[in-house]
Amino acid sequence: MKKNLLLLAIGLLSTSTFAQVLYETIDSEKLGVTREIKIQLPRNYDAEGDILYPIIVVLDGDYLFEPVIGNADYHAYWGDMPESIVVGINQVKSRETDLIYSDISFFPEDGGAQFFEFIGMELIPYLNDNYLTSDFRIAIGHDKSANFINYYLFKDKPLFRGYISLSPDLAPEMAVRLQERLSSIDTDTFYYVATADNDVKALREDIQVFNSQITAIENSKLHYRFDDFTDADHYSLVGLGIPKAINEIFGLFKPITKKEYKEKLLTYEEGPYAYLLKKYQDIEFFYGFEKKIVENDLRAVAAAAKKLDDIEALKDLSKLAKREYPDSMISAYYSGLYFEREGNFKRALVQYQSGLLLQESQFITKDMLLDKIYDLQGQN
């Protein structure tokens, strides 16, 4: 509960002191004007590195950008989502023109068509040229801008993989069109919708009908979540919906939880180490980028291997730890753990001792290794 309250508080505050926020302008040929954007880079962003980061595009960036970057920074800090590049598009002076659609086709026209092309043909290429970006992209909008992000789904190859729709003001026929499109989409797509008991009445009614239509879809490639918040209105639901959406979209990315440990890791037929490899292969397949194996997951697999008396899993885990963390006590600890479990106490002792010269990790310290060393010396 405390974590949730802190998350909401952070989501409503600017986190410019926590990460790099840049204010830039793009000379747009599509719009015929210069457009202001705000960009938050990850805390550990290295322009010379080789890590590629997802892009989160925030429409109505004048007021949505800050709650999004707060939540993105918070979730990334705890490893619940990848560090991401968040881009807010300021629309305070051009919102009505940017989001306009035809009274006949109900698709973008005039300024709306130009804004649609600006995002796909100028903004995304600009970000790809200037920053380390992956192909996994999320779009976020509120009421009219939440409706607008849906138009990208109707491209043969949608621009975004995740859509966060906060109290959408849906265009006529949009619900039916989305039901048809999301039923046939063949790429894993994450779609989130939120309303609230005190939302604008007309919007709430349409959203509830829309939810019933989308819920009826049977498509394994569609990952859908709907929230109907209590004691919230059209504006306060934003602070509640953003963390829920992030949590849903990056559910697979999260470190192994106690629930996952009990229900999946311990019961996986091919063993705990095979489960670890599959989890990270699935992450790369779903999101299109690799995730470095985190220490939490190494600990979970080691615990499962010991519980199941799976020596081979510990052996494979020790090799993986040495490869992934060669300069950390992690490598020495898991090598020592394997030899200790195998009964080769002499080699285990050597491994633990070698770790004293390496860097401590979040969970493995010099004192922990010393305790292991003293225990083994007492057995000799």
C-alpha positions in Angstrom: 0.0 0.0 0.0 2.8 2.4 0.9 4.5 1.6 -2.4 1.3 2.4 -4.3 0.8 5.7 -2.5 4.5 6.7 -3.1 4.1 5.7 -6.8 1.0 8.0 -7.2 2.7 10.9 -5.5 5.8 10.6 -7.7 3.6 10.3 -10.7 2.1 13.7 -10.1 5.5 15.4 -9.7 8.2 16.3 -12.1 11.3 14.1 -11.8 13.7 16.4 -13.7 16.1 16.0 -10.8 16.1 12.3 -11.2 16.7 11.9 -14.9 17.8 14.0 -17.9 15.0 16.1 -19.3 15.6 17.9 -22.6 13.6 20.6 -24.2 13.9 20.6 -28.0 12.1 21.8 -31.1 11.5 20.1 -34.4 11.1 22.1 -37.7 8.2 20.2 -39.2 7.6 20.3 -42.9 4.3 18.3 -42.3 3.0 20.9 -39.9 4.6 23.9 -41.5 5.7 25.1 -38.0 8.2 24.4 -35.3 6.9 22.0 -32.7 8.1 21.9 -29.1 8.9 18.5 -27.5 10.1 17.4 -24.1 12.4 14.4 -23.8 13.3 12.4 -20.7 16.4 10.2 -21.1 17.0 7.3 -18.7 19.1 7.9 -15.6 21.9 5.8 -16.9 21.6 6.8 -20.6 24.9 6.6 -22.4 25.0 8.1 -25.9 28.1 6.0 -26.7 26.6 2.8 -25.3 24.9 -0.1 -27.1 21.6 -0.3 -25.1 18.5 0.4 -27.1 15.6 2.0 -25.2 11.8 1.8 -25.8 10.1 5.1 -26.7 7.0 6.3 -24.9 5.3 9.0 -26.9 3.0 11.2 -24.8 0.3 13.3 -26.5 -0.9 16.3 -24.5 2.6 16.6 -23.3 1.9 19.9 -21.7 0.2 18.2 -18.7 0.7 14.4 -19.3 4.5 14.3 -19.7 5.3 14.9 -16.0 3.1 12.1 -14.5 4.4 9.7 -17.2 8.1 10.4 -16.6 7.5 10.1 -12.8 6.0 6.7 -13.2 8.5 5.6 -15.9 11.4 6.6 -13.7 10.0 4.9 -10.6 9.1 1.6 -12.3 12.5 1.5 -14.1 14.3 2.2 -10.8 12.8 -1.0 -9.3 13.4 -3.0 -12.4 9.7 -3.4 -13.2 10.1 -1.9 -16.7 13.1 -1.1 -18.9 14.6 2.3 -18.8 12.8 4.2 -21.6 12.9 7.4 -23.6 9.8 9.4 -22.8 8.8 12.1 -25.4 6.1 14.7 -24.7 4.5 16.6 -27.6 3.3 20.0 -26.5 -0.2 20.7 -27.9 -1.6 23.5 -25.8 -1.8 25.9 -28.7 -2.7 23.5 -31.4 -4.7 20.7 -29.8 -8.0 21.1 -31.6 -6.2 21.3 -35.0 -3.9 18.4 -34.2 -6.7 16.0 -33.3 -9.3 16.9 -35.9 -10.9 14.2 -37.9 -13.4 14.1 -40.8 -17.1 14.3 -40.2 -17.6 11.8 -43.0 -14.8 9.2 -42.7 -14.0 9.9 -39.0 -10.3 9.5 -39.8 -7.8 12.4 -39.4 -8.1 15.2 -41.9 -6.4 18.6 -42.5 -4.4 19.5 -39.3 -5.1 16.0 -37.9 -3.7 14.3 -41.0 -0.7 16.5 -40.8 -0.1 15.8 -37.1 -0.6 12.1 -37.8 2.2 12.2 -40.4 4.4 14.4 -38.2 4.6 11.7 -35.5 5.2 8.8 -37.9 7.3 10.5 -40.5 9.2 13.2 -38.6 9.2 12.7 -34.8 10.0 9.0 -34.7 12.8 9.3 -37.4 14.2 12.3 -35.4 14.3 10.2 -32.2 15.9 7.2 -34.0 18.6 9.4 -35.6 19.5 11.2 -32.4 19.0 8.7 -29.6 19.5 5.0 -28.9 15.9 3.7 -29.6 14.4 0.3 -29.9 11.4 -0.6 -32.1 9.2 -1.1 -29.1 7.0 2.1 -28.8 4.1 3.1 -26.6 1.6 5.9 -27.2 -0.3 7.6 -24.4 -3.3 10.0 -24.7 -6.2 11.5 -22.7 -9.8 12.0 -24.0 -9.4 13.3 -27.6 -5.7 12.4 -27.8 -6.5 9.0 -26.5 -8.8 8.6 -29.5 -6.1 9.8 -31.8 -3.5 7.2 -31.0 -5.9 4.5 -32.2 -5.4 5.7 -35.8 -1.9 4.2 -35.9 -3.4 0.7 -35.4 -4.9 0.9 -38.8 -1.6 1.0 -40.6 -0.4 -2.2 -42.2 2.5 -2.1 -39.7 1.3 -0.2 -36.6 3.7 2.4 -35.3 3.2 1.4 -31.7 3.0 -1.8 -29.8 1.4 -0.4 -26.7 -1.6 2.0 -26.4 -2.6 3.7 -23.1 -6.0 5.2 -23.6 -7.1 7.3 -20.6 -10.8 8.2 -20.7 -10.9 8.2 -24.5 -13.3 10.5 -26.4 -13.9 8.0 -29.2 -14.7 9.1 -32.7 -17.9 7.7 -34.3 -17.4 4.1 -35.5 -14.0 3.9 -33.7 -15.2 1.2 -31.3 -16.5 -1.1 -34.1 -13.3 -0.5 -36.2 -11.0 -1.2 -33.3 -12.9 -4.4 -32.5 -12.3 -5.6 -36.1 -8.7 -4.5 -36.2 -7.7 -5.9 -32.8 -9.4 -9.2 -33.6 -7.1 -9.7 -36.6 -3.8 -8.1 -35.4 -0.9 -10.6 -35.7 1.7 -8.9 -33.6 1.7 -8.9 -29.8 -0.1 -5.6 -29.0 -0.8 -4.1 -25.5 -4.0 -2.1 -25.2 -5.0 -0.3 -22.0 -8.2 1.7 -21.3 -9.3 3.5 -18.1 -12.4 5.3 -17.0 -13.8 6.2 -13.5 -17.1 6.5 -11.7 -17.0 10.3 -11.9 -15.7 10.4 -15.4 -17.6 12.6 -17.9 -20.9 10.7 -18.2 -21.1 10.5 -22.0 -17.5 9.3 -22.2 -17.9 6.8 -19.5 -21.0 5.2 -21.1 -19.3 4.9 -24.5 -16.1 3.5 -22.8 -18.1 0.8 -21.0 -19.7 -0.3 -24.2 -16.4 -0.3 -25.9 -14.9 -2.4 -23.1 -17.6 -5.1 -23.6 -16.8 -5.2 -27.3 -13.0 -5.5 -26.8 -13.3 -8.0 -24.0 -15.2 -10.3 -26.4 -12.2 -10.5 -28.7 -10.5 -13.9 -28.9 -6.9 -13.1 -30.1 -3.9 -14.3 -28.3 -1.8 -11.5 -29.7 -4.0 -8.9 -28.0 -3.1 -8.1 -24.4 -5.9 -6.0 -23.0 -6.7 -4.4 -19.7 -9.5 -2.2 -18.6 -9.8 -0.3 -15.3 -12.9 1.5 -13.9 -11.7 3.5 -10.9 -13.8 4.5 -7.9 -13.6 7.9 -6.3 -11.9 9.4 -9.4 -12.9 11.8 -12.1 -11.8 12.6 -15.7 -8.6 14.1 -14.5 -7.6 12.2 -11.4 -7.9 8.9 -13.2 -4.8 9.8 -15.1 -2.6 9.4 -12.0 -4.2 6.0 -11.3 -4.2 4.7 -14.9 -0.6 5.3 -15.9 1.0 3.0 -13.3 -1.6 0.3 -13.9 -0.9 0.5 -17.6 2.8 0.3 -17.2 2.4 -2.6 -14.9 0.3 -4.5 -17.4 2.4 -3.8 -20.5 5.7 -4.8 -18.8 4.3 -7.7 -16.7 6.6 -10.2 -18.4 9.6 -7.9 -18.0 9.4 -7.9 -14.2 11.8 -9.8 -12.1 10.5 -13.2 -10.9 8.0 -12.7 -8.1 7.1 -15.0 -5.2 3.9 -16.0 -7.1 5.9 -16.7 -10.3 8.4 -18.7 -8.3 5.8 -21.0 -6.7 3.5 -21.4 -9.7 5.9 -21.5 -12.6 9.5 -21.7 -11.7 9.2 -24.6 -9.3 6.8 -26.5 -11.5 8.5 -26.0 -14.9 9.0 -29.5 -16.4 12.4 -28.8 -17.9 13.8 -27.4 -14.7 14.4 -23.9 -13.1 17.4 -23.0 -15.3 15.5 -23.8 -18.5 12.6 -21.6 -17.2 15.1 -18.7 -16.7 16.3 -19.0 -20.3 12.8 -19.2 -21.6 11.7 -16.2 -19.6 14.4 -14.0 -21.1 13.9 -15.4 -24.6 10.2 -14.5 -24.2 11.1 -10.9 -23.1 13.3 -10.5 -26.2 10.5 -11.9 -28.4 7.7 -9.8 -26.9 9.5 -6.5 -26.6 12.2 -6.7 -29.3 15.2 -6.0 -27.1 17.4 -8.0 -24.8 17.2 -7.7 -21.0 20.3 -8.4 -18.9 19.6 -11.2 -16.4 19.0 -9.5 -13.0 20.4 -10.7 -9.7 16.9 -11.3 -8.3 16.2 -13.9 -11.0 19.6 -15.7 -10.3 18.6 -16.0 -6.7 15.2 -17.3 -7.5 16.6 -20.0 -9.8 19.3 -20.9 -7.2 16.6 -21.3 -4.5 14.5 -23.5 -6.8 17.5 -25.6 -7.8 18.4 -26.2 -4.2 14.8 -27.0 -3.3 14.6 -29.5 -6.2 18.1 -30.8 -5.6 18.9 -29.9 -9.2 22.7 -29.9 -9.4 22.8 -29.4 -13.1 20.7 -26.3 -12.8 23.2 -24.9 -10.3 26.1 -25.8 -12.6 24.5 -24.0 -15.5 23.6 -21.1 -13.3 27.2 -20.7 -12.1 28.4 -20.5 -15.7 25.8 -18.0 -16.6 26.6 -15.8 -13.5 30.3 -15.8 -14.5 29.5 -14.8 -18.0 27.0 -12.1 -17.1 28.8 -10.7 -14.0 32.6 -11.4 -14.3 33.7 -8.5 -12.1 31.1 -9.1 -9.4 30.9 -11.3 -6.3 27.9 -12.8 -8.0 30.1 -14.9 -10.3 32.2 -16.2 -7.4 29.2 -16.8 -5.2 27.3 -19.0 -7.6 30.3 -21.0 -8.6 31.0 -21.6 -5.0 27.4 -22.6 -4.4 27.5 -25.1 -7.1 30.7 -26.8 -5.9 29.5 -26.7 -2.3 26.2 -28.4 -3.3 28.2 -31.0 -5.3 30.3 -31.8 -2.2 33.5 -30.4 -3.6 34.2 -28.1 -0.6 37.8 -27.4 -1.6 36.9 -25.8 -4.9 33.9 -24.1 -3.3 36.3 -22.5 -0.8 38.6 -21.3 -3.6 35.6 -19.7 -5.4 34.3 -17.9 -2.3 37.8 -16.6 -1.5 38.3 -15.3 -5.0 35.1 -13.3 -4.7 36.6 -11.2 -1.9 38.6 -9.2 -4.5 35.5 -8.5 -6.6 32.7 -5.9 -6.4 29.8 -6.4 -4.0 26.3 -6.7 -5.5 22.9 -5.8 -4.2 22.5 -9.1 -2.4 26.1 -10.5 -2.1 28.5 -8.8 0.2 32.0 -9.5 1.6 30.5 -10.5 4.9 28.3 -13.1 3.2 31.3 -14.6 1.4 33.3 -14.6 4.7 30.6 -16.5 6.4 30.7 -19.1 3.7 34.5 -19.3 3.9 34.4 -19.8 7.7 31.7 -22.5 7.5 33.7 -24.4 4.9 37.0 -24.1 6.8 35.2 -25.4 9.9 34.3 -28.6 7.9 38.0 -29.3 7.0 
